Amino acid sequence: MPKIPELSAQDVGTPLSGGTLDSTTTPDAQTYDYIIIGGGTAGCVLASRLSEDPTVSVLLIERGPVENTWMSRVPLVSGNPYRSGSVAAQWWSLPMRHADNRYLEVMRAEALGGTSRINGLLYTRGSPGEYNYWKELGNTGWGFEDVEPYFIRSEKARSHPVSSFRGRDGMWENRQYTKVPYKVMPHVHRALENAGIALYDDLSSPTMPSAGTGYYDVIEDGSFHRHSTDRAFLPAALVQARKARLKISTNTLVTKLAVIPDGGTVRATGVHFEAGSTRKAGQHYFAKARRDVILCAGALGSPHLLMLSGLGPKEHLHEKGITVVRDLPAVGRHLKDHFAVPLTFQVPLEDSLHVLESSPLTAVKELLKYAVTGRGMFSLPFQASTTFIPSRLLSHDGTLISKDPRDIEASIPENLPDIEIMHLTNNSIDYDIPDKGLFTFLVAHIRPQSHGTVRLATGNPRARPDVDLGFLSHEDDYVALRRGLRLALRLAADVQKQGYPLEDLIVPEGKSDEDLDRFIRANLRTCFHYTSTCRMGQGSHGERPSVVDAALRVHGVRGLRVCDASVFPDIVGAHTMAPTVMVAEKAADIIKNSYVRS
């Protein structure tokens, strides 16, 4: 089996004499047409698409390794970021001032493929109204009709019938599981039906209304392996075939962008980097970009590197001792994330994922089944189905009050769902509950008004950034969460009424606003869907300051673009992986076309 050639910093860069970082005029530096920083969900897609052109050269720099082990491809195992061998990187957020000063773990993956290596596998596009809203904000070319072809281009859908909106020939595979071995699930779907919430075949259909339930698509290939973006877009055979023009440097840390004056503005000319291991980081390297430097380091990493390079809010840069190259107030601001509150119930142990922990024999049988057939519990995602609903359609007590089709037409931004209730046959709180079977209704706010920040902790590029999640900083977010919790509690009561042994374990003490708000603050958790810290918009200052324009170019900096979830003008009401891949697919076309014209 071919392997991806992993190159070191020394292999792809020019050493800087004396370890100096003053290299902006180095004439003999190793040079590439494009330098992509971050080989994550978006970076793998972009590197693959740009290197399709045999006349260009691409350098992809990734902080972590390739680490393409068998266990990293097993869907259920790879989705556990706490397992031994996981490529997840974790650190603590700043205290949440509006949620009892609690701390939550911040997480990302540091390996080729990024967070698509460790997430819940879930492929959701979001409603057409999400992208029509982006367009309404002034981002020409980002309406649903503009972006839908890029979802289709990347996709190879294995479970859905042929249609105009599902891809069949793309590089990235997904499938749907409508049959799961947990006896609680038919009761949940019956409760949803009783509540007036219909089941739909395809959550990613453009005709899917904003209120409904359905089964997720999950990123698995024909062998039932996790199909992360490194395996889909940069398989080893492809990288080997393009090795003359596509270089992938792993275990390499970018420390700073090289940005120089250029007329009345500034230009990004290349990147500074060093070995990821501190024991090998004595030598600094530089590489030059003929065309573009493209940041694909994610909604936490991209603003971090911009600020280290003097591109960010000037007051913050001064505070951290960073020379200001360009004042960009929106860098690291407007951090959005879906945040959720779990309602936890006890169920028979054999009817939850935790049977694999409590019964070694069951775990061995299921793992052998997966190894031989690709089927069984290890092929399944943590959650197979979910429910979306606009909270404005719920009464104070969580009852659905409107079934008017005009209220759930999802192409209209005002109709978008703001609540997702995920159905999980496992624990979803932030600590272990041993020796119990568990079921969770995870009630997520997917269009929050609250937002946070990403800021430099220090000027040291190896230090993790300070992340203020900002949850509940906007009072209106309580309203949607209360209604979502009340709906979920009604669903649980219906399941219990049907005779299924669903026992309350961690639920609110009462149903008053005060009881629910107290429960929300005590149990709030992140969904790890960070976006919008380098958001797209029309200018760097003004009423709605942004970082990049509709062509993903950093305002006022030539030769520098951002391409990841950080550019979302606002968070989408969907799991963010598929929209991030869409952004990278569209970015590839934007970049290619800009140089064809020039």
C-alpha positions in Angstrom: 0.0 0.0 0.0 1.5 3.4 -1.0 2.2 5.9 1.8 2.0 9.7 1.7 5.6 11.0 1.6 5.9 13.1 4.8 8.5 15.9 4.3 10.2 17.8 7.1 10.6 21.5 7.5 14.2 21.1 6.3 13.0 19.4 3.1 10.7 22.2 2.0 12.2 25.4 3.4 15.3 27.5 3.2 17.2 27.7 6.5 17.6 31.2 7.8 21.2 32.1 8.8 21.7 32.7 12.5 18.1 31.7 13.2 16.9 35.2 12.2 13.3 35.7 11.2 14.2 38.6 8.9 13.8 36.8 5.6 11.4 38.9 3.6 14.1 39.8 1.0 15.7 36.3 0.8 16.2 35.9 -3.0 17.1 32.2 -3.0 14.3 30.9 -0.8 12.5 27.8 -1.8 9.5 29.0 -3.8 6.0 27.6 -4.5 3.0 29.0 -6.3 0.7 28.4 -3.3 1.5 27.8 0.3 -1.4 26.3 2.3 -1.1 26.5 6.1 -3.1 23.8 7.8 -3.8 20.3 6.3 -7.1 20.0 8.0 -10.7 19.6 6.7 -10.4 22.5 4.3 -6.6 22.4 3.6 -6.7 18.8 2.2 -9.5 19.7 -0.2 -7.7 22.9 -1.4 -4.3 21.2 -1.8 -5.9 18.5 -3.9 -7.8 20.9 -6.2 -5.0 23.4 -6.7 -2.5 20.7 -7.5 -4.7 19.3 -10.3 -3.0 21.9 -12.5 0.3 20.3 -13.5 1.9 23.7 -14.1 1.7 24.9 -10.5 3.5 24.0 -7.3 1.8 23.6 -3.9 3.3 23.4 -0.4 0.9 22.1 2.3 2.2 22.6 5.9 0.5 20.6 8.7 1.4 20.9 12.4 0.6 17.2 13.1 1.4 13.9 11.4 -0.3 11.7 8.8 -1.0 9.0 11.4 -3.2 6.8 9.0 -3.6 3.8 11.3 -6.4 1.1 11.1 -7.9 2.3 14.3 -8.1 5.9 13.1 -10.3 4.6 10.3 -12.8 2.7 12.5 -15.8 5.0 12.7 -16.8 4.5 16.3 -13.2 4.3 17.7 -11.9 7.3 15.8 -14.7 9.5 17.0 -13.5 9.1 20.6 -11.0 12.0 21.1 -10.0 10.7 24.5 -8.7 7.3 23.3 -5.0 6.5 23.3 -3.5 7.5 20.0 -6.1 10.1 19.2 -4.8 13.1 17.2 -7.1 15.5 19.2 -5.4 18.5 20.9 -7.2 19.8 24.0 -6.9 22.8 26.2 -9.2 24.8 28.6 -11.3 27.7 27.6 -11.3 30.9 29.6 -14.0 30.9 32.3 -17.5 31.3 31.0 -18.6 34.5 32.8 -22.3 33.9 32.0 -22.3 30.2 32.9 -21.2 30.0 36.5 -17.6 30.7 35.5 -17.2 27.2 34.3 -14.4 26.1 32.0 -14.9 23.8 29.0 -12.4 21.9 26.9 -11.4 23.5 23.6 -10.6 20.8 21.0 -9.2 20.5 17.5 -7.3 17.7 15.6 -3.7 18.2 14.7 -3.0 15.7 11.9 -3.6 15.6 8.1 -7.3 15.6 7.7 -7.9 17.8 10.8 -11.1 17.5 12.7 -12.6 15.3 10.0 -10.4 12.7 11.6 -12.0 12.8 15.0 -15.5 14.3 14.7 -18.9 12.5 14.8 -18.8 11.7 11.0 -21.9 13.8 10.4 -22.5 15.2 6.9 -25.1 18.0 7.0 -25.3 20.9 4.6 -27.7 23.2 6.3 -30.8 24.8 4.8 -30.7 27.0 1.6 -31.7 30.0 3.8 -28.3 29.8 5.6 -26.5 30.7 2.4 -29.1 33.1 1.2 -28.5 35.0 4.4 -24.8 35.0 3.7 -25.6 36.6 0.4 -28.0 39.1 2.0 -25.1 40.3 4.1 -23.4 41.4 0.9 -21.3 38.3 0.1 -21.9 38.1 -3.6 -21.5 34.6 -5.0 -22.3 32.8 -1.7 -26.1 32.3 -2.0 -27.5 28.8 -2.0 -27.7 28.6 -5.8 -24.0 29.6 -5.9 -22.7 27.1 -3.4 -24.9 24.0 -4.0 -22.8 22.9 -7.0 -19.8 22.7 -4.7 -21.5 20.4 -2.3 -22.4 18.2 -5.2 -18.9 18.3 -6.7 -17.2 16.8 -3.7 -19.8 14.2 -2.9 -20.2 10.5 -3.6 -23.5 9.6 -1.9 -23.9 5.9 -1.4 -27.3 5.6 0.1 -29.6 8.1 -1.6 -31.4 7.8 -4.9 -30.2 9.7 -8.0 -31.2 13.3 -7.7 -30.2 16.7 -9.0 -28.8 17.7 -5.6 -26.7 14.7 -4.5 -23.3 14.0 -5.9 -22.4 10.6 -7.4 -18.9 11.1 -8.8 -17.1 13.1 -6.1 -14.1 12.1 -4.1 -15.8 12.2 -0.7 -18.1 9.4 0.3 -21.0 9.2 2.6 -23.8 6.8 3.6 -26.9 6.7 5.8 -27.8 4.3 8.5 -31.6 4.0 9.0 -31.5 0.8 11.0 -29.7 0.9 14.4 -29.7 -1.9 17.1 -31.0 0.3 19.9 -34.6 -0.5 21.0 -35.2 3.1 22.3 -35.0 4.7 18.9 -38.4 3.5 17.5 -40.0 4.9 20.7 -38.2 8.3 20.1 -39.5 8.5 16.5 -43.0 7.6 17.6 -42.8 10.4 20.2 -41.7 12.8 17.5 -44.6 11.7 15.3 -47.0 12.3 18.2 -45.6 15.8 18.6 -46.3 16.6 15.0 -42.7 16.5 13.8 -42.4 14.5 10.6 -39.6 12.1 9.5 -37.8 13.0 6.2 -35.6 10.9 4.0 -32.8 13.4 3.4 -31.7 16.1 5.8 -29.6 17.7 3.0 -32.4 18.0 0.5 -33.0 21.6 -0.5 -36.7 21.0 0.0 -36.2 19.7 3.6 -38.4 22.0 5.8 -36.9 23.8 8.8 -38.9 21.6 11.1 -38.4 17.8 10.9 -36.5 14.8 11.9 -34.3 12.4 10.0 -31.2 10.2 9.7 -27.8 11.7 9.3 -25.4 11.0 6.4 -22.0 9.9 7.7 -18.6 10.0 6.0 -17.8 6.4 5.4 -16.4 4.8 2.2 -17.2 1.5 0.5 -15.1 -0.4 3.2 -17.1 1.3 6.0 -14.0 3.3 7.0 -14.1 6.9 8.2 -13.6 8.9 5.0 -11.8 12.0 6.4 -10.7 14.6 3.9 -7.1 13.4 3.9 -8.2 10.0 2.7 -10.8 11.4 0.3 -8.9 14.2 -1.3 -5.3 13.3 -0.7 -5.0 9.5 -0.9 -1.5 8.3 -1.0 -1.6 7.2 -4.7 -2.7 10.7 -5.7 0.0 12.4 -3.6 2.7 10.1 -5.0 1.5 10.8 -8.6 1.8 14.6 -7.9 4.9 14.5 -5.7 6.9 16.7 -8.1 4.4 19.6 -7.7 2.6 18.8 -4.3 4.8 18.8 -1.2 3.3 17.9 2.2 5.3 18.9 5.2 4.0 17.3 8.4 5.0 17.8 12.1 5.9 21.4 11.0 4.8 24.6 12.9 4.3 27.8 11.0 5.4 30.6 13.4 4.7 33.8 11.3 3.6 35.1 7.9 6.1 37.2 6.0 4.3 40.5 5.2 6.0 43.4 3.5 4.9 46.9 2.4 3.7 47.0 -1.2 2.7 50.4 -2.4 -0.2 51.7 -0.3 -0.9 48.3 1.1 1.0 45.2 2.2 1.7 41.8 0.6 2.2 38.3 2.1 5.3 36.9 0.5 5.8 33.6 2.3 5.9 31.8 5.7 8.3 31.2 8.5 8.3 27.7 10.1 10.2 25.2 12.2 10.0 21.6 13.2 7.0 20.8 15.3 9.1 19.1 18.0 10.7 21.6 20.4 13.8 19.4 20.5 14.3 19.9 16.7 13.2 23.6 16.5 16.6 25.3 16.7 16.6 26.0 13.0 14.1 28.4 11.4 13.0 28.0 7.8 11.4 30.2 5.2 9.4 29.5 2.0 8.2 32.0 -0.6 4.9 32.1 -2.4 4.7 33.4 -5.9 0.9 33.7 -5.9 -0.9 33.2 -2.6 -0.4 32.2 1.0 -3.7 30.5 2.1 -4.6 30.0 5.8 -6.5 26.8 6.4 -5.7 26.5 10.1 -9.3 26.6 11.3 -11.4 29.0 13.3 -9.0 28.9 16.2 -5.7 28.6 14.3 -6.2 31.1 11.5 -6.8 34.2 13.6 -4.0 33.1 15.9 -1.5 33.1 13.1 -2.8 36.4 11.7 -2.3 38.1 15.1 1.2 36.6 15.5 2.0 38.2 12.2 0.7 41.6 13.2 -2.6 41.4 11.5 -5.4 41.9 14.0 -6.9 44.3 16.6 -4.2 46.9 17.2 -4.9 47.4 20.9 -4.6 43.6 21.5 -1.4 43.4 19.4 0.2 46.3 21.3 -0.7 44.6 24.6 1.1 41.4 23.5 4.1 43.2 22.2 3.3 42.4 18.5 4.2 45.0 15.9 1.1 46.1 14.1 1.2 45.5 10.4 -2.4 46.2 9.7 -5.3 47.0 12.1 -8.0 44.3 11.5 -10.4 44.6 14.4 -12.5 41.5 13.3 -9.6 39.0 13.5 -10.5 36.6 16.4 -13.8 38.3 17.1 -17.3 36.9 16.5 -16.3 33.4 17.5 -19.5 31.3 17.0 -20.2 27.8 18.2 -23.2 25.6 18.7 -23.7 25.0 22.4 -25.9 22.3 23.8 -27.5 21.1 27.0 -27.8 17.3 27.5 -30.8 15.6 29.1 -29.5 12.3 30.4 -31.6 9.2 31.0 -30.7 5.7 32.1 -31.7 2.8 29.8 -30.9 -0.9 29.9 -27.2 -1.4 29.5 -27.5 -3.6 26.4 -29.5 -0.8 24.7 -26.7 1.7 24.7 -23.2 2.1 23.4 -21.9 1.7 26.9 -22.4 -2.1 26.7 -19.0 -2.1 24.8 -17.3 -0.7 27.9 -19.1 -2.9 30.4 -18.9 -6.2 28.4 -15.5 -7.0 27.0 -16.9 -10.0 25.3 -19.5 -7.9 23.4 -16.8 -5.4 22.5 -14.5 -8.2 21.1 -17.4 -9.8 19.1 -18.4 -6.4 17.6 -14.9 -5.5 16.7 -14.4 -8.8 15.0 -17.6 -8.4 13.1 -16.4 -5.0 11.9 -13.0 -6.3 10.9 -14.5 -9.1 8.9 -17.7 -7.5 7.4 -17.4 -3.7 8.1 -20.7 -3.9 9.9 -21.9 -3.8 13.5 -21.7 -1.2 16.3 -18.2 -0.1 15.3 -19.4 1.0 11.9 -22.1 3.3 13.4 -21.8 6.9 14.4 -22.5 8.0 17.9 -25.9 9.3 16.8 -27.8 8.2 13.7 -30.8 10.6 13.8 -31.7 14.1 14.8 -34.4 16.7 14.9 -34.3 20.3 13.7 -36.9 22.9 14.6 -37.3 26.7 14.8 -38.0 27.6 18.5 -40.4 30.3 17.4 -42.8 27.5 16.4 -42.8 26.1 19.9 -45.0 27.3 22.7 -43.7 28.2 26.1 -44.3 24.6 27.2 -42.6 23.1 24.1 -45.7 22.2 22.1 -45.5 22.7 18.3 -48.0 25.5 17.6 -47.8 25.9 13.8 -47.8 23.4 10.9 -48.3 26.0 8.2 -45.9 25.1 5.4 -45.1 28.8 4.9 -43.5 28.9 8.4 -41.1 26.1 7.6 -40.0 27.0 4.1 -36.2 26.7 4.7 -35.0 28.8 1.8 -36.1 31.9 3.7 -33.5 33.1 6.3 -36.2 34.1 8.8 -37.6 30.5 8.9 -34.3 28.8 9.7 -34.2 26.3 12.6 -32.3 27.4 15.7 -32.7 24.2 17.7 -31.3 20.7 17.0 -32.2 17.8 19.3 -29.7 15.0 18.8 -30.7 11.5 19.8 -27.7 9.7 21.3 -27.4 6.2 22.9 -24.5 7.3 25.0 -23.3 9.7 27.6 -23.0 13.3 26.4 -21.9 15.1 29.6 -18.3 16.1 30.2 -17.6 13.3 32.8 -18.0 9.5 32.9 -20.9 7.7 34.4 -19.7 4.1 34.7 -21.7 0.9 34.6 -24.9 2.4 33.3 -26.8 2.3 30.0 -27.4 5.9 28.9 -29.5 7.8 26.4 -29.3 11.5 25.8 -31.5 14.2 24.2 -28.8 16.7 23.4 -30.5 20.1 22.9 -28.3 22.4 20.8 -28.7 26.1 20.0 -27.6 26.2 16.4 -28.1 29.9 15.7 -26.9 31.6 18.8 -26.7 35.3 19.2 -23.8 34.9 21.7 -20.3 35.0 20.5 -16.8 34.9 21.9 -13.2 35.6 20.9 -9.9 34.0 20.1 -6.9 36.0 21.4 -3.2 35.6 21.8 -2.2 34.2 25.2 1.4 35.3 24.5 3.6 36.1 21.5 4.9 32.5 21.6 3.5 30.7 18.5 3.7 27.4 20.4 1.3 28.6 23.1 -2.4 27.8 22.5 -4.6 30.8 22.0 -7.0 32.1 24.7 -10.5 31.1 23.8 -13.5 32.9 25.3 -16.5 30.9 24.1 -18.9 33.7 25.1 -21.8 31.3 25.7 -25.0 32.9 27.0 -23.5 36.4 26.6 -26.8 37.3 24.8 -29.9 36.8 26.9 -32.1 35.8 24.0 -30.3 32.5 23.7 -32.0 31.3 26.9 -35.4 31.6 25.2 -34.6 29.1 22.4 -32.9 26.7 24.8 -35.8 26.7 27.2 -38.2 25.8 24.5 -35.9 23.1 23.1 -35.5 21.6 26.6 -39.3 21.6 27.2 -39.8 19.9 23.8 -37.2 17.3 24.7 -38.7 16.7 28.1 -42.1 16.1 26.4 -40.5 13.6 24.0 -39.0 11.8 27.0 -42.3 11.7 28.8 -43.9 10.2 25.7 -41.2 7.5 25.4 -41.9 6.6 29.1 -45.6 6.6 28.5 -45.1 4.1 25.7 -43.7 1.7 28.3 -40.0 1.9 27.4 -37.8 1.9 30.6 -36.3 5.4 30.2 -35.4 6.7 33.7 -34.6 10.3 34.5 -31.0 10.7 35.5 -29.7 14.2 34.9 -32.7 16.5 34.1 -33.9 19.8 35.5 -35.5 19.8 39.0 -38.5 21.7 37.7 -39.9 23.3 34.5 -39.9 27.0 35.5 -37.7 29.4 33.6 -35.5 29.7 36.7 -35.1 25.9 37.0 -34.3 25.6 33.3 -31.9 28.5 33.3 -30.0 27.1 36.3 -29.8 23.7 34.6 -28.6 25.3 31.4 -25.7 27.1 33.1 -24.7 24.0 35.0 -24.7 21.6 32.1 -24.0 23.7 29.0 -21.4 22.2 26.7 -19.7 23.0 23.4 -20.4 21.2 20.1 -16.8 22.1 18.8 -18.3 23.8 15.8 -16.1 26.9 15.8 -16.7 29.5 13.1 -16.6 33.1 12.0 -13.3 34.4 13.6 -12.1 35.6 10.2 -15.5 36.2 8.8 -16.4 37.2 5.3 -17.7 40.7 4.6 -17.4 43.9 2.7 -14.8 45.8 4.8 -12.4 45.6 7.7 -14.1 48.4 9.6 -17.6 49.8 9.9 -20.9 48.5 11.2 -20.1 44.9 10.4 -16.3 44.5 10.3 -14.9 41.5 8.6 -11.5 39.9 7.7 -11.9 38.6 4.2 -13.9 39.6 1.1 -16.1 37.4 -1.0 -12.9 36.0 -2.8 -11.5 35.1 0.7 -8.7 37.7 0.4 -7.7 39.4 3.6 -8.7 43.0 3.5 -5.7 45.2 2.7 -3.2 42.4 2.4 -2.3 41.2 -1.1 -1.4 37.5 -1.7 -3.2 36.3 1.5 -6.4 34.4 1.8 -8.3 32.4 4.4 -10.2 29.2 3.6 -11.8 27.4 6.5 -14.8 27.7 8.8 -13.4 30.9 10.2 -14.7 32.8 7.1 -18.3 31.8 7.6 -20.2 35.2 7.8 -22.3 33.6 10.5 -22.5 30.1 11.8 -24.8 27.7 9.9 -27.4 25.6 11.5 -25.7 22.4 10.5 -22.7 20.3 11.5 -19.9 22.4 10.0 -17.7 19.8 8.2 -19.6 19.6 4.9 -20.0 23.5 4.7 -16.3 23.8 5.3 -15.5 21.4 2.4 -17.9 23.4 0.2 -15.9 26.6 1.1 -12.7 24.9 0.1 -14.1 23.6 -3.2 -15.4 27.1 -4.1 -12.2 28.7 -3.0 -10.2 26.5 -5.4 -12.3 27.8 -8.3 -12.0 31.4 -7.1 -8.2 31.1 -6.9 -7.7 29.3 -10.2 -10.0 31.7 -12.0 -8.2 34.8 -10.5 -4.9 33.7 -12.1 -6.4 32.6 -15.4 -7.8 36.2 -15.7 -4.5 37.8 -14.7 
